[in-house]
Amino acid sequence: AGGHFTVTRDTVNDPIGRGTMIILHMKEDQEEFLEDRGVKDLVKKHSQFIQYPISLLCTNEEEVTDSEDEPKIEEADGDDDEPKIEEVDSDDSDDDGKKKKKIETKEWEVLNKTKPLWLRRAEDVNDEEYADFYKTLSNDWEEHLAVKHFQVEGQLEFKAVLFVPKRAPFDMFDNKKKTNNIKLYVRRVFIMDNCEDLIPEWLSFIKGIVDSDDLPLNISRETLQQNKILKLVKKNLVKKCIEMF
């Protein structure tokens, strides 16, 4: 947090060979990120479309009836990718008097399976894929009215998919509404969804994403307001939006 860190050789833990292991020590008020749901929501928001797979070791609990004929379950080694199965004692019994027990299974789950649609060529994406992507992006139950999928190259490079909804937003004339519905990504990493300088207010009903290769990943809101690249992106977005009408 203070901008200082120290790098030393690890002489405590077993060598992992290739790769990097990062150990996070959570504060007491951040224990929500120790739960599967908190980690999944975080990855879905910020890293859903990055090209490298992000896997989470999930723990699932299943209730089974104890039986003498049940095969013995052996715990998988830590180096294997196979699911681990552990027995949890339970005193519950069903109507037939058979004892029930709970079994915990641990299995790796890939969290970022969704492929970034905007990286594909427009002619390779069908209407159904656009509709599914729009509903995921906007949480709208209806399909979109129009779509514009394009890529800008030259003095700046970015890819974008813009949608016009079928119905006007219920808060379209509300002064407290979101200034825009365009999500900003930098190299497939989510940055923000309320950048006021990305599109003018009179186009605030447009939904979509913009993925830039020129902006830095650690860009702040204050830096964005003074960024010349963002002004060029805004100019191109307005032009493409008008072409849809």
N, C-alpha and C positions, 0 to 999 in steps of 0.2 A: 504493500500500500504506500510505503514511503519512497518507492522507486529504487530501493537498494536490495540486492540479493547476493548470495554467496554460492559458488559452485565448488563442490568437493567430491572426492572419489568415495563411492559407497562401499564401506567395509563391513556393514552390518547385515544387509539383506543378501539373499542368494543371488548370484548373477543371472540375469534374464536372457543373456545372449543378445540377439538382435532386437532393436526397438527401444522404446522409452516407457518407463513406468512413472506415473505421477500420483503421488499420495496427497489427498486433500484432507485437512483437518477442519471439520465444520464447527462453527460457533453454535452456541446453545439455541439461538433464535433462528437458525437456518437448518434445523433438523428435517424440515419438509423435503429437502433434497436428498435425504437418505431413503426416501420412499420411492418405489417404482414410478408412481404417477407423477411426482414432482420432476423427476429426471426426464421422463418421456415428454412432458409438456415443454420443458426447457429445450430439448433437442428439436421437437417439432416446430417450435417458434423460430429458433435461430439457425439451425443446421439441418433442416429437413431436406435440402436439395444439394448438399455438398457431395462430391464424387466419392469420397472415402466412406466405407461402411462404419456406422457407429452401432456397437452391440452392447446390450445390457443384460447382465445375469439376473433373470427374473425368478422369483420364488412363487410357486403355485402350490396351493394346499388342496388335497383331494381326500374325500372320505370313502373308505372301502370297508367291506365286511371281512373280518379275520376268518381265515379258513386253514385247516390243516393241510389241504392240498395246494395251498398257495405257494408258488416257487419262492425261494429265498432271493431277496433283492440285495445285490451287492452295490456298494457305492463306487462310482467311477473315480478313476484317478484324477488328480487336479489338472494334469496336462492334457487330458482328453477333452474333446468338444462335445462328447455325448452328455445328455441330461443326467444330473445327479438326482438320486432318489433317497430320501431319508424318512425313517419311520418316526412318528410322533405318538406317544402313548395317549390313549383315551379310554375312559371307563364307560362310554355310552354303549348301549345295546339296542338292537332293533326289536320288533315284535316277536321274532322267532327265537329270541334269546341269544342270538349270535353277537359276539362282541365286535364293535366297530372301532376302527383306528384311522387316524389321519396320516396321510403320506405327503411329505413335502417334496416337490420336484423342482430342481433348479435347471434352468435352460437358457441358453443364450438367444436373445431376440434382437434382430436387426431393426433399428428404429427409423432409419432414413431410407425406406424402400421407394419413396416417390421420386420419379425421375423428373428433372426440370424440363417441362414441356417447351419452354421458350428457347432451349438450345437446339431444338430440332428445326428443320426447314418447314416453312408454313405449308408447303404442298404435301408434306409427309404426315400432317396432323389432320384427322378427320373431325367432322362436326361433333360426334359423340364425345371425343376426347376433349374438345374445347368446352363442351357443356359440363362435363364432369369436373374439369379444372376450374371453371367459373364458379360452380356451386361450392367447391372446396375453398376457394379463395374468398368468396363473398358471403357464404352461409345463406345464400338465396335459394328458395325452393323452386323458383322458375328458371328456365334457361335464359340466356342472354339474347338481346335483340341484334347486336352486331359485334364483330370482333375485328381487331387489327393486330396482326402478328408481323413484326418487322425487326430489322437489324440495321443499325447505323454504323457506317465505317468512314474513316477519313481522319479529320483532326481530333475526333473522339470516337470511341467505340462503346456501344451498349446495345442490348437486346431488350425488347419489350413486348408485352401482350396486353392490349387494352380492350375492355368490354363496355358496351352500352347496355344497361339493364332494361328489361321490358317495361318496368313500372318506375315512376319517379320515387325517390326515397321519401318516406313519410316526414322526415325532418329537413327536407330540402331548403325550406325558407326559415329554418331555425338558426338564430345567431350563435347558438352554443354548439352547433353540430361540428363534426370533424371537418377540417378545411379541405381534406382530400382523402381518397380511398386508394391511393397508389402506394404499393409497398416497394421500398427501395432495398435492393440487394447489391452487394459488392462481391463479385466472383462467387455467386451462389450462397453467400452468407447474409442472413437478414440483418439489416441495419435499423430501419425504422419504418413505420407506416403512417406517419403524420408530418411529413416534411412539407412545410408550408410553401417553400420555394420550388417545389417540383411541378406543380400545375396550378393555374389560376383558380380562384374561387368559383367562377361561373362554370367551370368544368368539374366541380367537386363530385358530381354524380358518376363520373367515369371510374371504373374499377379496373385494377390490373397490377402488373408488376413491371419494374425496371431493374435490369441487372447490368451494372457498369463494371468495366474492367479497368477504368482509369482512376476511380476514386480509391483512396486508401481505406483499409479495413477498420482502422481505429479513428475514423473521422467523427468529429463531434457535431452537435447541432449548431454551435456557434461558428465552426469552421465551414459548415455547409452554406450558411447564409452569405459568406464571402467567396464561395467557390465559383470560378468562372465556368467550369465544366458543367455544373448544375444549371446554369443559365442557358447553356447551349442545349442541354437535355430538355429543359422546359420548352424552349422554342420548337424543338422537333416534336415533342408530345402534342403541343397545341395544333401543329400542322397536321399530324396524323389523326387527331381526334376530329378535326373538321372534315377530313376526307371520308369519315364514316357516315356523315350526315347527308 
